[in-house]
């Protein structure tokens, strides 16, 4: 039986020696080399212990001294230290799951203190190649209810180097079972190191050397930092690293902020420049003016926050553009997932499913990856409703959403995963309430605002839903997708065909091939009197959904729309506009 020893170890000096040695091994490992933020957090906790701190450090100290938060950080309203310590626990478990150990470092659940955990004996080693053989008495053991990293008998992928013969045997089983594609993807994904979340550095704003200008600079930096930290796809650092900083600790991106304050009229000119540190290349910039009355809130920078760190924002797009074929677990996989949401195909869906499952194998409690895989499986369910495969996809999507919520109830990803699951199951009250919570946790997320707007429309809250769709477009109109198309549909329903077509004309070419876009554009064209062009788009939609020309509109629409009320309204609009014939009549000739 494993046992945990902390400060009750008889020889405190021996415990400190173990902590120091394990700390050095951890820092030198590839897992921590690729995780500079978690390495700094581990270093802070270890140094606190080694300095004689016999109680856990406070959340405020962790946030301000280890994680780069400002002095005004409030642990009562911001769970960032707890979230990051949770990630550190996961990384420690991953390291020790792959490394034979006699004693290891742990951060017990509910604590921020580094402790030493001892085994009564080391795991045995096999003679040929030194691969770990787990002692049966350790199989499935649990220490303090938290030893999830110990392998269970029969687990599908244990991420342990079994040696050449075990690997060949596993491959043989896969091949005999006919899993050629799965075997190929498995090897390709697990040979690749996980890609960590990018580290973003915000430079100190430059402004006039007067008290009002310095206050202005602090206010703007605070607004940027508060907004950017709410996203799951970036990590933040406060100050620029010195030139001799190790490569693993350097920021991936730097946001340079400059302010010129013009006293007359109380106008500030703000310039934001996002640089990729590796090659010192500017990949995005924006300049705007802030009027005097707007300065305290700085709402003008909300769009910049959304465009930099959003699900398909500048940083995610930069990853995909530089490495379009990288499906490694972690950030690379999440970036590919968000690109897929602009245009889904069977091939990319399966590639991304494989890398998301590999991500979760390494980080099984990650609410972002759980949320992503849940959404992907809901997408699988959509065209298969009423079939056993569809029921299986829905059940797994729901279970993944529940896991995302259980592991990330304080995150927008965890809340929104469960909001989606509730809405798709017909629980509008629960779905909308959790969606509202997710939006409060991240009011800068254009994608979240857009899909919450869709949910509210489906749940008979048209005014709030329309406002959220517009908010989504206002935050980031560069990659609007389904929310923008839905807003165009609403504008068309209200009689403003020019406004509807104006929104559709701004949709990027990738989304312009999506079925929702084809449907709405057909309706708007028909209402503008361009019926032949509208019916040509309908034929494209029939081909896309592989439906015959005689298929009722509802049958076609349910191939890509989930909510029944949306299907009904869309089918009615197609008939009323003349794109398709009335339900009781024959289809008119195109």
Secondary structure as GFF3:
##gff-version 3
##sequence-region A 1 590
A	DSSP	beta_strand	3	5	.	.	.	ID=ss1
A	DSSP	alpha_helix	12	28	.	.	.	ID=ss2
A	DSSP	alpha_helix	30	33	.	.	.	ID=ss3
A	DSSP	alpha_helix	36	50	.	.	.	ID=ss4
A	DSSP	alpha_helix	59	61	.	.	.	ID=ss5
A	DSSP	pi_helix	62	66	.	.	.	ID=ss6
A	DSSP	alpha_helix	80	98	.	.	.	ID=ss7
A	DSSP	beta_strand	103	107	.	.	.	ID=ss8
A	DSSP	beta_strand	114	118	.	.	.	ID=ss9
A	DSSP	beta_strand	124	125	.	.	.	ID=ss10
A	DSSP	beta_strand	132	133	.	.	.	ID=ss11
A	DSSP	three_ten_helix	136	138	.	.	.	ID=ss12
A	DSSP	alpha_helix	164	176	.	.	.	ID=ss13
A	DSSP	alpha_helix	180	190	.	.	.	ID=ss14
A	DSSP	beta_strand	198	202	.	.	.	ID=ss15
A	DSSP	alpha_helix	211	228	.	.	.	ID=ss16
A	DSSP	beta_strand	234	237	.	.	.	ID=ss17
A	DSSP	three_ten_helix	247	249	.	.	.	ID=ss18
A	DSSP	beta_strand	253	262	.	.	.	ID=ss19
A	DSSP	beta_strand	267	276	.	.	.	ID=ss20
A	DSSP	beta_strand	281	290	.	.	.	ID=ss21
A	DSSP	three_ten_helix	292	294	.	.	.	ID=ss22
A	DSSP	three_ten_helix	299	301	.	.	.	ID=ss23
A	DSSP	alpha_helix	302	309	.	.	.	ID=ss24
A	DSSP	alpha_helix	314	322	.	.	.	ID=ss25
A	DSSP	alpha_helix	331	340	.	.	.	ID=ss26
A	DSSP	alpha_helix	346	362	.	.	.	ID=ss27
A	DSSP	alpha_helix	367	382	.	.	.	ID=ss28
A	DSSP	alpha_helix	388	407	.	.	.	ID=ss29
A	DSSP	alpha_helix	412	424	.	.	.	ID=ss30
A	DSSP	alpha_helix	428	441	.	.	.	ID=ss31
A	DSSP	alpha_helix	446	458	.	.	.	ID=ss32
A	DSSP	alpha_helix	462	475	.	.	.	ID=ss33
A	DSSP	alpha_helix	481	493	.	.	.	ID=ss34
A	DSSP	alpha_helix	497	505	.	.	.	ID=ss35
A	DSSP	three_ten_helix	511	513	.	.	.	ID=ss36
A	DSSP	alpha_helix	515	527	.	.	.	ID=ss37
A	DSSP	alpha_helix	531	545	.	.	.	ID=ss38
A	DSSP	alpha_helix	553	557	.	.	.	ID=ss39
A	DSSP	alpha_helix	564	577	.	.	.	ID=ss40
###
